[in-house]
Amino acid sequence: MTGLVKAEVRKLFTTRLWWIMLLVMLVLIGVNLTFITAFAGVTNEASGGAAIPGRETAEWVQTAWSAGAGGSIFVMILGVVMITSEYRYQTVTGTFLTTPRRGRVIGAKLITGALAGLLFALVALVLVAAVVIPATLLSGGELSLSESRIPQVSLGILVSTSLYGLFGIGLGALVRNQIAGIVGAVVWAYVIESIFTAIPVLHPVGKWLPGGAAQALMSIDVDTGLGRPEWLPAWGGALVLIAYGLLFAVVASATTVRRDIT
């Protein structure tokens, strides 16, 4: 199994796609952090309060630190490409001839997808720390790990981003078409999950989706003008994310083992 994982890691990191995705992720997170920093403390005329807390507050640190979760979609796309490229370029035949036990191949891909997610999350957290820590201190705030929940938010980002690699592999194994898989991942992350996790009235449904579970695991509790979020407890979010990860792993394995590769 170790040899298969090493082979999948080499297969992924010898392509240009991973670092292109990494760069795009950093740009997107950078833009998000710029927005959060620039509009911190600006009064919302409708509510009379600040939509984004001031930079000196623990709530702002929470909000800004959670921007590191923006890498999830890119890891999901990587997961989709990892499996669909095998079918697109017909390398799947050689892969399964070399390793007839398809479940082991999928297991190696799932581990590689999770490792890629962990790498992306770590890089994202480094960028977030480089922006948030100086911005908070220069604004006269104090960086309290307990009040700002930095450890918990960071753990949530690491776990959720890693699991999104599994989601992508499961989706790719299900649809097999690379374009359809990528479009499906983008629509899911930026349309469906965004709607259900951003609008409080939809939280009863959104909290059970992967994005809502990730928010619960990070325990973000900041009112940005739309009302307080109603997420699951942190342990509940962790269990939901793990359940989704197992579900997509089973989907990836079952669909690949049973289907004809031609």
TAMO-V632924 format. One record per helix or strand of 2 or more residues. SS is the DSSP state (H for helix, E for strand). FROM is the first residue (numbers start at 0). TO is the last residue. If there is no record, write none. Layout:
SS:FROM:TO + SS:FROM:TO
//
This chain:
H:1:12 + H:16:37 + H:57:87 + H:91:97 + H:101:137 + H:144:147 + H:149:174 + H:177:197 + H:199:205 + H:209:217 + H:233:257
//
